[in-house]
Amino acid sequence: MAGKTKIQGKVVINYLEKFPTVATRAIARKIYNENIQLFTSYDAVRNAVKYYRGALGDKKREQVQRKGFQFQTPQPPVSYAEKREDFIMPKGVTRLGILSDIHLPYHDEAALIAAVNHLKDQKVNGLLLNGDTLDFHGVSFHEKDPRARKISEEIETWKQFIAWIKHELNCPIYFKIGNHEQRLVRYMQVKAPELLDLPNFNLSEILEFGKHGVIEIGSLQRIKAGKFTIYHGHEFKGSGGVYPARWLALKSRISSAVGHFHKESQFTWKNSDGTDYVCYSFGCLCDLSPDYLPENDWTQGCAVLHIDAKTGEYVMKQARIVNGKVYA
């Protein structure tokens, strides 16, 4: 009998060492179901679990410790949540050019050329492609036009674009993943999840960021540039309404900017402590009358964020583009 009891104890101890955080009832049920020949009842197993966990009072706990078993108290479950880090714009970038919602290859050529020429005139020393640089119409889960450009053609347009933009601006380029780039990621996750761990099966490899020296910024990462914060806009829920900058102020409660809504706007407010805040939304550089929404209130534009490298203070200078002409 003593030998049998010893075997039972070892079995219980073995399970408790393997599953230290599992609730007493659950681990007792598992032990009993998997070792039914060793135990007379489920209750006997549950009492043994409680004994080795030191849950039967101080006297029993001392007995367990004298036997050399270091029982483990229940612990909270381990979290699988991943902490999302902000992307910090390097301090050397003090004149950050911002282009948002180009939607290659459905861009407006005149507006894009005007925007890049404006950033060149402003001598920007960093460029942020602030989301939806590509459209990825072919992998949208919305209704698709079968006559639209193929994904391979979109990527070829991107290659032309990045070669041109590097030549024109000659500065570091930061690529924020917007909801349209996320279309490709989501499509791969749904259609071919088994391939996601392949080294070439991701956006940065497909768009050859490494080859072109492009720095990737994650889809849901905030961009911190000094004391200012930049989003694409899809990080928040909502349509942006008729006044995206004010909508952003209510969402973020910090000085910040978004693209996404294809509309230029600005909203300022002051807290009760006298601190001034300002929010912006950027105009787009895509076709202003696409087939899926020919009537809209979109505007085109670009921006330059001036940042003091020492203090982090900022000045945002937006430029509206109308018929291929910049109004700064």
C-alpha positions as CSV (number, residue, x, y, z in Angstrom):
1,M,0.0,0.0,0.0
2,A,2.8,2.3,0.9
3,G,4.5,1.7,-2.5
4,K,1.2,2.4,-4.3
5,T,0.8,5.6,-2.4
6,K,4.3,6.6,-3.3
7,I,3.6,6.1,-7.0
8,Q,0.4,8.1,-6.8
9,G,2.3,11.0,-5.2
10,K,4.9,10.9,-7.9
11,V,2.3,11.0,-10.6
12,V,0.6,14.0,-9.0
13,I,3.9,15.8,-8.4
14,N,4.9,15.2,-12.1
15,Y,1.7,16.8,-13.4
16,L,1.9,19.7,-11.0
17,E,5.5,20.4,-12.2
18,K,4.4,20.3,-15.9
19,F,1.2,22.3,-15.4
20,P,1.8,24.6,-12.4
21,T,-0.8,27.2,-13.4
22,V,-3.7,24.9,-14.2
23,A,-6.6,25.2,-11.8
24,T,-6.9,22.4,-9.2
25,R,-10.1,20.9,-10.4
26,A,-8.9,20.9,-14.0
27,I,-5.5,19.3,-13.3
28,A,-7.1,16.8,-11.0
29,R,-9.6,15.8,-13.7
30,K,-6.7,15.4,-16.2
31,I,-4.7,13.3,-13.8
32,Y,-7.6,11.0,-13.0
33,N,-8.7,10.5,-16.6
34,E,-5.2,9.7,-17.7
35,N,-4.3,7.5,-14.7
36,I,-7.6,6.0,-13.7
37,Q,-6.0,2.7,-12.7
38,L,-4.0,4.3,-10.0
39,F,-6.7,6.3,-8.2
40,T,-9.9,5.2,-6.5
41,S,-11.7,8.4,-7.3
42,Y,-11.5,11.9,-8.8
43,D,-12.0,13.3,-5.2
44,A,-8.9,11.4,-4.1
45,V,-6.9,13.0,-6.9
46,R,-8.2,16.4,-6.1
47,N,-7.3,16.1,-2.4
48,A,-3.8,14.9,-3.4
49,V,-3.4,18.0,-5.7
50,K,-4.5,20.3,-2.9
51,Y,-2.1,18.5,-0.5
52,Y,0.9,19.0,-2.8
53,R,-0.1,22.6,-3.5
54,G,-0.1,23.3,0.2
55,A,-3.8,24.1,0.2
56,L,-4.9,21.8,3.2
57,G,-3.6,24.0,6.0
58,D,-0.3,24.9,7.6
59,K,0.2,21.4,9.1
60,K,-0.1,19.6,5.8
61,R,2.0,22.3,4.1
62,E,4.8,21.7,6.6
63,Q,4.6,17.9,5.9
64,V,5.0,18.6,2.1
65,Q,7.9,20.8,2.7
66,R,9.6,18.3,5.0
67,K,9.3,15.7,2.2
68,G,11.4,18.0,0.0
69,F,8.6,19.0,-2.4
70,Q,8.6,22.7,-3.2
71,F,4.9,23.2,-4.1
72,Q,4.1,26.0,-6.4
73,T,1.4,28.5,-5.7
74,P,-1.0,29.2,-8.6
75,Q,0.3,31.9,-10.9
76,P,-1.6,34.2,-13.3
77,P,-1.7,33.0,-16.9
78,V,1.1,34.2,-19.3
79,S,-0.1,36.8,-21.7
80,Y,0.3,36.4,-25.5
81,A,-0.2,40.1,-26.1
82,E,2.7,41.9,-27.8
83,K,3.6,45.4,-26.8
84,R,3.5,47.7,-29.8
85,E,6.4,50.1,-29.9
86,D,6.2,53.6,-31.4
87,F,8.4,54.3,-34.4
88,I,10.7,57.2,-33.4
89,M,11.8,59.4,-36.3
90,P,15.6,60.0,-36.1
91,K,16.6,63.4,-34.7
92,G,18.6,64.1,-37.8
93,V,15.3,64.3,-39.8
94,T,14.4,68.0,-39.2
95,R,12.4,68.7,-42.4
96,L,10.2,65.7,-42.9
97,G,8.3,65.6,-46.2
98,I,5.0,63.8,-46.1
99,L,3.1,62.2,-49.0
100,S,-0.1,60.4,-48.2
101,D,-2.6,58.2,-50.1
102,I,-0.9,58.1,-53.5
103,H,-2.7,54.8,-54.4
104,L,-0.2,53.7,-57.1
105,P,-1.0,53.0,-59.9
106,Y,-4.2,55.1,-59.6
107,H,-2.3,58.3,-58.7
108,D,-2.7,61.7,-60.2
109,E,0.5,62.3,-62.2
110,A,0.4,66.1,-62.2
111,A,-0.4,66.3,-58.4
112,L,2.4,63.8,-57.6
113,I,5.0,65.6,-59.6
114,A,3.9,68.9,-58.1
115,A,4.2,67.5,-54.6
116,V,7.6,66.1,-55.1
117,N,8.9,69.3,-56.7
118,H,7.5,71.2,-53.7
119,L,9.3,68.9,-51.3
120,K,12.5,69.3,-53.3
121,D,12.2,73.1,-53.1
122,Q,11.7,72.8,-49.3
123,K,15.0,70.8,-49.1
124,V,13.4,68.0,-47.0
125,N,15.9,65.6,-45.4
126,G,13.5,62.8,-44.9
127,L,10.4,61.5,-46.7
128,L,7.4,59.7,-45.1
129,L,5.2,57.8,-47.4
130,N,2.3,57.9,-44.9
131,G,0.2,54.9,-46.0
132,D,-1.8,53.7,-49.0
133,T,1.2,54.4,-51.3
134,L,0.0,51.4,-53.3
135,D,-3.6,50.5,-53.9
136,F,-3.5,46.7,-54.2
137,H,-6.9,46.7,-55.8
138,G,-6.5,43.1,-57.0
139,V,-6.4,41.7,-53.5
140,S,-9.2,43.8,-52.1
141,F,-12.1,41.9,-50.4
142,H,-14.4,44.5,-51.9
143,E,-16.0,44.0,-55.3
144,K,-13.2,44.2,-57.9
145,D,-13.0,45.4,-61.5
146,P,-11.6,42.5,-63.6
147,R,-10.1,45.1,-66.0
148,A,-8.0,46.7,-63.2
149,R,-4.3,46.5,-63.1
150,K,-2.7,43.2,-62.0
151,I,-0.7,43.0,-58.8
152,S,2.5,42.5,-60.8
153,E,1.8,45.7,-62.7
154,E,1.2,47.6,-59.5
155,I,4.5,46.4,-58.2
156,E,6.3,47.4,-61.4
157,T,4.7,50.9,-60.9
158,W,6.1,51.0,-57.4
159,K,9.6,50.1,-58.6
160,Q,9.4,53.0,-61.1
161,F,8.1,55.3,-58.4
162,I,10.7,54.5,-55.8
163,A,13.6,54.8,-58.3
164,W,12.2,58.3,-59.3
165,I,11.5,59.5,-55.8
166,K,15.0,58.5,-54.6
167,H,16.6,60.4,-57.5
168,E,14.5,63.5,-57.0
169,L,14.8,63.8,-53.2
170,N,17.9,61.9,-52.2
171,C,17.0,61.4,-48.6
172,P,15.9,58.6,-46.2
173,I,12.5,57.2,-47.1
174,Y,10.1,55.8,-44.5
175,F,7.2,53.6,-45.6
176,K,4.2,53.4,-43.3
177,I,1.9,50.4,-44.0
178,G,-1.6,51.7,-44.5
179,N,-4.9,49.8,-44.8
180,H,-4.4,49.3,-48.6
181,E,-1.0,47.7,-48.1
182,Q,-2.6,45.7,-45.4
183,R,-4.9,44.3,-48.1
184,L,-2.0,42.2,-49.4
185,V,-1.0,41.0,-45.9
186,R,-4.6,40.1,-45.1
187,Y,-5.1,38.3,-48.4
188,M,-2.0,36.2,-47.7
189,Q,-3.2,35.4,-44.2
190,V,-6.6,34.3,-45.5
191,K,-5.7,32.6,-48.7
192,A,-2.3,31.1,-47.9
193,P,-1.5,31.1,-44.2
194,E,0.8,28.1,-44.5
195,L,3.2,30.3,-46.6
196,L,3.5,33.2,-44.2
197,D,6.7,32.0,-42.6
198,L,8.5,31.8,-46.0
199,P,11.3,34.5,-46.0
200,N,10.1,36.1,-49.3
201,F,6.4,36.0,-48.5
202,N,6.0,39.4,-46.9
203,L,5.5,42.9,-48.0
204,S,9.0,44.2,-47.4
205,E,10.5,41.5,-49.6
206,I,7.8,41.8,-52.3
207,L,8.4,45.6,-52.5
208,E,12.2,45.1,-52.1
209,F,12.6,47.6,-49.2
210,G,16.1,46.4,-48.5
211,K,17.3,46.9,-52.1
212,H,15.9,50.4,-52.2
213,G,16.9,51.4,-48.7
214,V,13.3,52.0,-47.6
215,I,12.6,51.8,-43.8
216,E,9.3,50.0,-43.0
217,I,6.9,51.3,-40.3
218,G,4.3,48.8,-39.2
219,S,0.6,49.1,-40.0
220,L,-0.4,50.0,-36.4
221,Q,2.7,51.8,-35.2
222,R,2.5,55.4,-34.2
223,I,5.2,57.7,-35.6
224,K,6.8,60.0,-33.2
225,A,8.6,63.0,-34.7
226,G,9.8,65.2,-31.9
227,K,6.7,66.2,-29.9
228,F,4.4,65.4,-32.8
229,T,2.6,62.1,-33.7
230,I,1.7,60.9,-37.1
231,Y,-0.8,58.2,-38.0
232,H,-2.1,56.9,-41.3
233,G,-5.6,57.0,-39.9
234,H,-6.8,53.4,-40.1
235,E,-5.5,52.9,-36.6
236,F,-8.7,54.5,-35.3
237,K,-12.3,53.3,-35.9
238,G,-14.5,55.8,-37.7
239,S,-15.0,57.6,-41.0
240,G,-13.4,60.9,-40.1
241,G,-16.6,62.8,-40.8
242,V,-16.7,66.1,-42.5
243,Y,-13.8,67.5,-40.4
244,P,-11.1,64.9,-40.0
245,A,-8.7,67.1,-38.0
246,R,-11.3,67.7,-35.3
247,W,-12.3,64.0,-35.4
248,L,-8.6,63.2,-34.8
249,A,-8.4,65.6,-31.9
250,L,-11.3,63.8,-30.2
251,K,-9.6,60.4,-30.9
252,S,-5.9,61.1,-30.1
253,R,-6.1,64.1,-27.7
254,I,-2.5,65.0,-28.7
255,S,-1.0,67.1,-31.5
256,S,-1.1,64.7,-34.4
257,A,-1.9,64.2,-38.1
258,V,-3.5,61.6,-40.3
259,G,-3.9,60.8,-44.0
260,H,-6.5,58.2,-45.0
261,F,-9.4,60.5,-45.4
262,H,-8.1,62.3,-48.6
263,K,-9.0,65.7,-47.2
264,E,-6.9,68.6,-45.9
265,S,-8.0,70.1,-42.6
266,Q,-6.6,71.7,-39.4
267,F,-8.0,72.0,-35.9
268,T,-6.5,73.7,-32.8
269,W,-7.6,73.8,-29.2
270,K,-6.2,74.8,-25.8
271,N,-6.5,72.8,-22.6
272,S,-7.4,74.4,-19.3
273,D,-3.7,74.5,-18.3
274,G,-3.0,76.8,-21.3
275,T,-1.3,74.1,-23.5
276,D,-2.0,74.5,-27.2
277,Y,-2.6,71.4,-29.4
278,V,-3.2,71.1,-33.1
279,C,-4.3,68.3,-35.4
280,Y,-4.1,68.0,-39.2
281,S,-5.4,65.7,-41.9
282,F,-3.5,65.4,-45.2
283,G,-4.7,65.7,-48.7
284,C,-4.2,62.8,-51.1
285,L,-2.3,62.4,-54.4
286,C,-4.6,59.9,-56.1
287,D,-7.2,60.2,-58.8
288,L,-10.0,62.5,-57.4
289,S,-12.8,60.8,-59.3
290,P,-12.4,57.0,-59.1
291,D,-15.2,54.7,-60.4
292,Y,-16.1,53.5,-57.0
293,L,-16.7,57.1,-55.7
294,P,-16.8,59.6,-58.5
295,E,-18.5,62.3,-56.4
296,N,-16.6,63.2,-53.2
297,D,-15.0,66.1,-51.3
298,W,-11.4,65.0,-51.5
299,T,-8.5,67.4,-51.8
300,Q,-4.9,66.9,-52.9
301,G,-1.8,68.0,-51.0
302,C,1.4,67.3,-49.3
303,A,3.2,68.6,-46.1
304,V,6.5,69.4,-44.5
305,L,7.0,68.9,-40.8
306,H,9.8,71.1,-39.4
307,I,11.2,69.6,-36.1
308,D,13.6,71.3,-33.7
309,A,16.2,68.5,-33.1
310,K,17.0,69.8,-29.6
311,T,13.5,70.6,-28.2
312,G,11.2,68.5,-30.3
313,E,9.0,71.5,-31.1
314,Y,7.4,71.4,-34.5
315,V,5.8,73.5,-37.2
316,M,3.6,71.8,-39.8
317,K,3.3,73.4,-43.2
318,Q,0.6,72.0,-45.4
319,A,0.4,72.7,-49.2
320,R,-2.7,72.3,-51.2
321,I,-2.5,71.1,-54.8
322,V,-5.1,72.2,-57.3
323,N,-4.9,71.1,-61.0
324,G,-1.2,70.2,-60.6
325,K,-0.3,73.5,-59.0
326,V,0.9,73.9,-55.4
327,Y,-0.6,76.6,-53.1
328,A,1.6,76.7,-49.9
